[in-house]
Amino acid sequence: MQSFSRWERAMRLSATTRGIPVVDGLATEEIGNQSWQPAHGDLGLPALTLDEAAFAANRDLFLRWCSGAGVAIAPHAKTPMSPELARSLREAGAWGTTVANIQQAAVLLAHGERRLLLANEIGGLAAGRRLGALLSAYPDVEFYAFADSPAAVASLAQAAHLSGRSDISVLVELGAGRAGARDRVAVEAVIAAVLAAKGLMLGGVATYEGAVATPDADETARAIAKLMARTIEAFALVRNAAAGRPLVLSAGGSAYFDVVATALAPVAQRDGNASVVLRSGALFFADHGIYARAFAEVDRRGGLVIDGVRRSAAESFRPALTLWAEVLSRPEAGLAICGFGMRDASFDQGLPVPLRVFRDGVEQRGLARTLTVTRLNDQHAFVALPTDSPLTVGDIIAFGISHPCTCLDRWRVIYGLDAGGTVTRALTTQFG
């Protein structure tokens, strides 16, 4: 058999599975035993890595905060679409798992998740038939779904009928700026439709406060407060129609979880038979952009109180994702071209940020601070730098990203890294 060096083995990439090193006789499960380090050029670049310790620290931090705040968490699986990470969050204490559509539900159900919150309307009757076929294969799943109209309820009723279920929980969605019932009349219509449908039951209310956010912090605070008031009013209507039944109040993305908990946790506590379920997903990864700014705003609102101690969100949550790329060209003074682009990195909430530079596995300290990503092509990043910069072709740069959701969905595998920068495992993602 032909012999390959560690570098040669890592570079033999599959032509059909992006980013997964395929070596004769080497299974994906064995990748964590190869001692690969992206800083040493052991991986085909670009590559996306997960700091295992940072992810675990973010998980434990947020679960502790949730416990103290009187809320539960069903992390949104759409962020990484990794069954392994979803399972790890549930096993650490998450209430369940959130998905955005039927396809994502199918992936998570196939991998053993049995309490799902589908945080969206599913569509029309054809979607109801697809959901019914799916649920019929998993009769033990505890299933919740959003509805903001009688038409949405009809689709869920179709799913209940085809799956033979009598216990699909419907959360009446309140909304502004996105989906969701807009007024009391619409809420009452959804409640009436659920009560009249076979196979469905009222499960509570839901909303998404991020849809009303604006660049102005004070305006955002007023808009979220108004939405929370509408959500609480809708909850009272659902409670009147579902006396004695355990109910869910669900809200909370990764930017305003503290505001949601402050507004809704007292309502659930007074009710005595309700749970607040947040759906935050991206905060477990944090980042160097949009969520770094969001955590600074959490601090401006008072920070995190855990076990009676106030902590800084911006200092406590740690960015867990790193994009690694190589310098391909120094075509002119003041410019470097790196081997990644819009196909590899998020850019909707800010461009990647250079963090560290390595040459032959040795960090070039201070060099990253002189670099700025200015724009992206499909597979090229344009990096501005001083005209006398020592950055050279072959240098490997570690970049921080902004917005985990729109970065992770570009990858079919991400690599876990230990504290020393060595690959611990390959985590496959399952985006549709």
C-alpha positions as CSV (number, residue, x, y, z in Angstrom):
1,M,0.0,0.0,0.0
2,Q,1.2,3.5,-0.8
3,S,2.5,5.4,2.2
4,F,1.5,9.0,2.9
5,S,2.9,11.6,5.3
6,R,0.5,13.2,7.8
7,W,0.3,16.3,5.6
8,E,-0.4,14.3,2.5
9,R,-3.0,12.2,4.3
10,A,-4.8,15.3,5.5
11,M,-4.7,16.9,2.1
12,R,-6.4,14.0,0.2
13,L,-9.9,15.5,0.3
14,S,-13.1,13.9,-0.9
15,A,-14.3,15.3,-4.2
16,T,-17.9,15.1,-3.1
17,T,-17.8,15.9,0.7
18,R,-16.5,19.3,1.3
19,G,-13.8,19.6,3.9
20,I,-13.8,16.0,5.1
21,P,-10.4,14.4,4.8
22,V,-10.7,10.9,3.3
23,V,-7.8,8.6,3.7
24,D,-7.4,5.0,2.7
25,G,-8.8,3.0,5.7
26,L,-9.5,6.2,7.8
27,A,-13.1,6.7,9.0
28,T,-14.5,10.1,9.9
29,E,-14.6,8.8,13.5
30,E,-10.9,8.4,13.5
31,I,-10.0,11.9,12.5
32,G,-9.6,13.0,16.2
33,N,-6.8,10.5,16.5
34,Q,-4.6,12.1,13.8
35,S,-3.1,15.0,15.9
36,W,-3.9,17.4,13.1
37,Q,-3.4,21.1,13.8
38,P,-4.8,23.8,11.4
39,A,-2.1,26.2,12.5
40,H,0.5,23.7,11.2
41,G,-1.1,23.3,7.8
42,D,-2.4,19.8,8.5
43,L,-5.8,20.5,7.2
44,G,-7.0,21.4,3.7
45,L,-7.9,25.1,4.0
46,P,-10.1,26.9,4.4
47,A,-11.5,25.1,7.4
48,L,-13.9,25.9,10.2
49,T,-13.1,24.8,13.8
50,L,-14.9,24.7,17.1
51,D,-13.1,25.5,20.3
52,E,-14.5,22.6,22.4
53,A,-13.7,24.2,25.7
54,A,-15.3,27.5,24.8
55,F,-18.5,25.8,23.6
56,A,-18.7,23.8,26.8
57,A,-18.1,26.9,28.9
58,N,-20.8,28.9,27.1
59,R,-23.2,26.0,27.5
60,D,-22.6,25.6,31.2
61,L,-22.7,29.4,31.8
62,F,-26.0,29.8,30.0
63,L,-27.7,26.8,31.6
64,R,-26.7,28.1,35.0
65,W,-28.1,31.5,34.1
66,C,-31.4,29.9,32.9
67,S,-31.8,28.0,36.1
68,G,-31.4,31.1,38.2
69,A,-33.7,33.1,35.9
70,G,-36.5,30.6,36.1
71,V,-36.5,29.7,32.5
72,A,-35.7,26.6,30.3
73,I,-33.9,26.4,27.0
74,A,-34.6,24.5,23.8
75,P,-31.5,25.5,21.8
76,H,-32.2,26.2,18.1
77,A,-30.6,23.4,16.1
78,K,-30.7,25.5,12.9
79,T,-27.5,27.2,14.0
80,P,-25.1,24.2,13.6
81,M,-27.6,21.5,12.4
82,S,-25.3,19.1,14.2
83,P,-27.1,16.2,15.9
84,E,-24.1,15.6,18.1
85,L,-24.1,19.2,19.4
86,A,-27.9,19.1,19.9
87,R,-27.6,16.0,21.9
88,S,-24.8,17.4,24.0
89,L,-26.9,20.4,24.9
90,R,-29.9,18.3,25.9
91,E,-27.7,15.9,27.9
92,A,-26.3,18.9,29.7
93,G,-29.8,20.0,30.8
94,A,-31.6,21.6,27.9
95,W,-35.4,21.2,28.0
96,G,-35.6,20.1,24.3
97,T,-34.5,21.1,20.8
98,T,-35.9,23.8,18.5
99,V,-36.1,23.4,14.7
100,A,-37.2,25.7,12.0
101,N,-38.9,23.3,9.5
102,I,-40.0,19.8,8.8
103,Q,-36.6,18.8,7.2
104,Q,-34.7,19.8,10.3
105,A,-37.2,18.0,12.5
106,A,-36.6,14.8,10.4
107,V,-32.9,15.0,11.0
108,L,-33.2,15.5,14.8
109,L,-35.8,12.8,15.2
110,A,-33.6,10.3,13.2
111,H,-30.9,11.0,15.7
112,G,-32.9,10.4,18.8
113,E,-34.3,13.8,19.9
114,R,-37.8,13.3,21.4
115,R,-38.9,16.7,22.5
116,L,-39.1,19.1,19.5
117,L,-40.3,22.7,19.2
118,L,-40.9,23.6,15.6
119,A,-40.6,27.4,15.9
120,N,-42.4,28.3,12.7
121,E,-45.6,27.7,10.7
122,I,-45.2,24.7,8.5
123,G,-47.0,25.8,5.4
124,G,-50.1,24.5,3.8
125,L,-51.9,21.1,3.7
126,A,-49.2,19.5,1.6
127,A,-46.7,20.4,4.4
128,G,-49.3,18.9,6.9
129,R,-49.2,15.7,5.0
130,R,-45.4,15.6,5.1
131,L,-45.3,16.3,8.8
132,G,-48.0,13.7,9.4
133,A,-45.9,11.1,7.6
134,L,-42.9,12.0,9.7
135,L,-44.6,12.0,13.0
136,S,-46.2,8.6,12.3
137,A,-42.7,7.1,12.3
138,Y,-42.0,8.6,15.8
139,P,-45.1,8.1,18.0
140,D,-43.1,8.8,21.1
141,V,-42.0,12.4,20.2
142,E,-43.4,15.3,22.3
143,F,-44.1,17.8,19.5
144,Y,-44.8,21.6,19.6
145,A,-45.5,23.8,16.6
146,F,-46.4,27.4,15.9
147,A,-49.6,28.6,14.4
148,D,-50.7,32.2,13.7
149,S,-53.9,31.6,11.6
150,P,-56.7,29.1,11.2
151,A,-55.0,28.0,8.0
152,A,-51.8,27.1,9.9
153,V,-53.9,25.2,12.4
154,A,-55.6,23.3,9.5
155,S,-52.2,22.1,8.3
156,L,-51.2,20.9,11.8
157,A,-54.6,19.1,12.1
158,Q,-53.8,17.4,8.8
159,A,-50.6,16.2,10.3
160,A,-52.3,14.9,13.5
161,H,-54.9,13.0,11.4
162,L,-52.4,11.3,9.2
163,S,-50.1,10.4,12.1
164,G,-52.9,9.2,14.3
165,R,-51.8,11.7,17.0
166,S,-54.1,13.4,19.4
167,D,-51.5,15.4,21.3
168,I,-49.8,17.8,18.9
169,S,-49.3,21.0,21.0
170,V,-50.0,24.3,19.2
171,L,-48.3,27.4,20.3
172,V,-50.1,30.6,19.3
173,E,-47.5,32.8,17.7
174,L,-47.6,36.5,18.3
175,G,-45.6,38.6,16.0
176,A,-44.5,41.9,14.5
177,G,-42.0,42.3,11.7
178,R,-42.2,38.6,10.8
179,A,-44.8,35.9,11.1
180,G,-47.2,35.8,14.0
181,A,-50.8,37.0,14.9
182,R,-50.9,40.8,14.9
183,D,-53.9,41.4,17.2
184,R,-56.3,39.9,19.7
185,V,-58.8,39.0,17.0
186,A,-56.2,37.0,15.2
187,V,-55.2,35.3,18.5
188,E,-58.7,34.4,19.3
189,A,-59.2,32.9,15.8
190,V,-56.2,30.6,16.3
191,I,-57.4,29.5,19.7
192,A,-60.9,28.7,18.3
193,A,-59.4,26.8,15.4
194,V,-57.3,24.6,17.7
195,L,-60.2,23.9,20.0
196,A,-62.3,22.8,17.0
197,A,-59.6,20.6,15.5
198,K,-59.1,17.0,16.2
199,G,-55.7,15.8,17.3
200,L,-54.5,19.2,18.5
201,M,-54.3,20.9,21.9
202,L,-53.4,24.3,23.0
203,G,-49.8,24.3,24.2
204,G,-49.1,27.9,24.9
205,V,-47.9,31.0,23.2
206,A,-44.7,32.0,21.4
207,T,-43.0,35.0,19.8
208,Y,-39.6,36.2,18.5
209,E,-38.5,39.5,19.9
210,G,-35.5,39.9,17.6
211,A,-37.9,40.7,14.7
212,V,-38.8,44.0,16.2
213,A,-35.2,45.1,17.0
214,T,-33.8,48.3,15.4
215,P,-30.4,49.9,15.4
216,D,-31.7,52.2,18.2
217,A,-31.4,50.5,21.6
218,D,-34.2,52.6,23.2
219,E,-36.6,52.1,20.3
220,T,-35.8,48.4,20.4
221,A,-36.6,48.3,24.2
222,R,-39.9,49.9,23.6
223,A,-40.8,47.6,20.8
224,I,-39.9,44.4,22.7
225,A,-41.8,45.6,25.8
226,K,-44.9,46.1,23.6
227,L,-44.5,42.6,22.1
228,M,-44.0,41.1,25.5
229,A,-47.3,42.8,26.7
230,R,-49.1,41.3,23.7
231,T,-47.6,37.9,24.4
232,I,-48.7,38.0,28.1
233,E,-52.2,39.0,27.0
234,A,-52.4,36.1,24.6
235,F,-51.1,33.7,27.2
236,A,-54.1,34.8,29.4
237,L,-56.5,34.0,26.6
238,V,-54.9,30.6,26.0
239,R,-54.9,29.8,29.8
240,N,-58.7,30.6,29.9
241,A,-59.2,28.1,27.0
242,A,-56.9,25.5,28.5
243,A,-57.5,25.4,32.2
244,G,-55.3,23.0,34.1
245,R,-53.1,22.1,31.2
246,P,-49.3,22.7,31.4
247,L,-48.4,25.5,29.0
248,V,-45.3,26.9,27.4
249,L,-44.3,30.6,26.9
250,S,-41.6,30.6,24.3
251,A,-39.4,33.5,23.1
252,G,-35.8,34.5,23.2
253,G,-33.1,34.5,20.6
254,S,-29.5,35.0,21.5
255,A,-29.5,38.8,21.8
256,Y,-32.4,39.6,24.1
257,F,-32.8,36.5,26.3
258,D,-32.4,38.6,29.5
259,V,-35.3,40.9,28.5
260,V,-37.5,38.0,27.6
261,A,-36.8,36.2,30.9
262,T,-37.5,39.4,32.9
263,A,-40.9,39.9,31.2
264,L,-42.1,36.3,31.1
265,A,-40.7,34.3,34.0
266,P,-42.9,36.1,36.5
267,V,-46.0,35.3,34.4
268,A,-45.1,31.6,34.4
269,Q,-44.4,31.7,38.1
270,R,-47.8,33.2,38.9
271,D,-49.5,30.7,36.7
272,G,-48.0,27.8,38.5
273,N,-48.4,25.4,35.6
274,A,-46.3,27.1,32.8
275,S,-42.7,27.1,31.6
276,V,-40.8,29.8,29.8
277,V,-38.8,28.1,27.1
278,L,-36.1,30.2,25.3
279,R,-34.8,29.2,21.9
280,S,-31.4,30.7,21.9
281,G,-28.9,28.9,19.7
282,A,-26.1,31.1,18.4
283,L,-25.0,32.3,21.8
284,F,-23.5,28.8,22.6
285,F,-21.0,29.7,19.8
286,A,-20.7,33.5,20.4
287,D,-18.6,35.4,17.9
288,H,-16.4,38.4,17.2
289,G,-19.1,40.5,15.8
290,I,-22.9,40.6,16.1
291,Y,-23.0,38.6,19.4
292,A,-20.0,40.4,20.8
293,R,-22.0,43.6,20.4
294,A,-25.2,41.9,21.7
295,F,-23.4,40.7,24.9
296,A,-22.1,44.3,25.4
297,E,-25.8,45.4,25.3
298,V,-26.7,42.7,27.9
299,D,-24.0,44.2,30.1
300,R,-25.5,47.7,29.5
301,R,-28.8,46.3,30.8
302,G,-27.3,44.8,33.9
303,G,-25.3,41.8,32.8
304,L,-25.7,38.2,33.9
305,V,-26.7,37.3,37.5
306,I,-25.6,33.8,38.3
307,D,-25.8,32.4,41.8
308,G,-26.3,35.9,43.1
309,V,-23.2,37.2,41.4
310,R,-23.3,39.8,38.6
311,R,-21.1,38.9,35.7
312,S,-20.2,40.5,32.4
313,A,-21.8,38.7,29.4
314,A,-19.2,40.2,27.0
315,E,-16.4,38.8,29.2
316,S,-18.0,35.5,30.1
317,F,-19.2,34.2,26.7
318,R,-16.2,33.0,24.6
319,P,-16.2,32.9,20.7
320,A,-15.9,29.2,19.8
321,L,-15.7,29.3,16.0
322,T,-12.5,30.0,14.0
323,L,-12.1,30.2,10.2
324,W,-8.6,29.2,9.0
325,A,-7.3,30.2,5.7
326,E,-4.0,30.6,3.9
327,V,-2.4,33.6,2.2
328,L,-2.5,32.8,-1.5
329,S,-1.1,36.0,-3.0
330,R,0.7,39.3,-2.2
331,P,-0.1,40.9,-5.6
332,E,0.7,44.5,-4.7
333,A,1.8,46.6,-1.7
334,G,-0.9,46.9,1.0
335,L,-2.9,43.9,-0.2
336,A,-3.0,40.2,0.5
337,I,-5.4,37.6,-1.0
338,C,-6.5,34.8,1.4
339,G,-8.1,31.6,0.3
340,F,-11.7,31.9,1.6
341,G,-14.7,33.9,0.5
342,M,-18.4,34.3,0.6
343,R,-18.8,30.5,0.1
344,D,-16.9,29.9,3.4
345,A,-17.7,32.8,5.8
346,S,-20.6,34.8,7.1
347,F,-20.6,38.4,6.0
348,D,-24.2,39.6,6.5
349,Q,-23.4,41.0,10.0
350,G,-19.8,42.0,9.5
351,L,-16.6,40.6,7.8
352,P,-14.3,38.2,9.4
353,V,-11.6,39.5,11.8
354,P,-8.0,38.4,11.7
355,L,-7.0,37.0,15.1
356,R,-3.7,35.2,14.8
357,V,-1.1,34.5,12.1
358,F,1.1,31.4,11.9
359,R,4.2,30.6,9.8
360,D,5.4,27.1,9.7
361,G,3.4,26.5,12.8
362,V,4.9,29.4,14.8
363,E,2.6,32.3,15.7
364,Q,3.7,35.7,14.3
365,R,2.7,37.7,17.3
366,G,1.2,41.1,16.7
367,L,0.9,40.6,13.0
368,A,-2.9,40.0,13.0
369,R,-3.6,43.4,14.5
370,T,-2.2,45.0,11.4
371,L,-4.6,43.2,9.0
372,T,-8.2,44.1,8.0
373,V,-10.5,42.1,5.7
374,T,-12.1,44.7,3.4
375,R,-14.2,42.6,1.0
376,L,-15.0,39.1,-0.2
377,N,-15.4,37.4,-3.6
378,D,-16.8,33.9,-3.9
379,Q,-13.5,32.3,-2.8
380,H,-11.1,35.2,-2.1
381,A,-10.7,37.5,0.8
382,F,-9.1,40.9,0.3
383,V,-6.9,41.8,3.2
384,A,-5.5,45.3,3.7
385,L,-2.2,45.7,5.5
386,P,0.8,48.1,5.8
387,T,2.9,48.3,2.7
388,D,5.9,47.0,4.6
389,S,4.0,44.1,6.2
390,P,6.0,40.9,6.5
391,L,2.9,38.8,5.8
392,T,3.8,36.3,3.1
393,V,2.3,33.6,0.8
394,G,1.7,30.5,2.8
395,D,1.1,32.2,6.1
396,I,-2.0,30.7,7.9
397,I,-4.5,33.2,9.4
398,A,-7.1,32.4,12.1
399,F,-10.2,34.6,11.6
400,G,-13.0,35.3,14.0
401,I,-16.5,35.4,12.4
402,S,-19.7,37.4,12.9
403,H,-23.0,35.5,13.0
404,P,-22.6,31.8,13.6
405,C,-25.8,30.8,11.8
406,T,-24.8,32.1,8.4
407,C,-21.2,30.7,8.8
408,L,-21.9,27.2,10.0
409,D,-24.5,26.6,7.2
410,R,-21.7,26.8,4.7
411,W,-19.9,23.8,6.1
412,R,-20.6,20.1,6.0
413,V,-18.0,19.4,8.6
414,I,-16.4,21.4,11.4
415,Y,-13.4,20.3,13.4
416,G,-13.4,20.3,17.2
417,L,-10.1,21.7,18.7
418,D,-8.7,21.2,22.1
419,A,-6.9,23.8,24.1
420,G,-3.7,23.1,22.3
421,G,-5.2,23.6,18.8
422,T,-5.3,19.9,18.0
423,V,-8.3,18.4,16.2
424,T,-10.3,16.3,18.6
425,R,-13.1,15.2,16.2
426,A,-15.0,15.9,13.0
427,L,-18.6,17.1,13.5
428,T,-20.7,16.7,10.5
429,T,-23.6,19.1,9.9
430,Q,-26.8,18.2,8.2
431,F,-28.2,21.2,6.5
432,G,-30.9,20.6,3.8
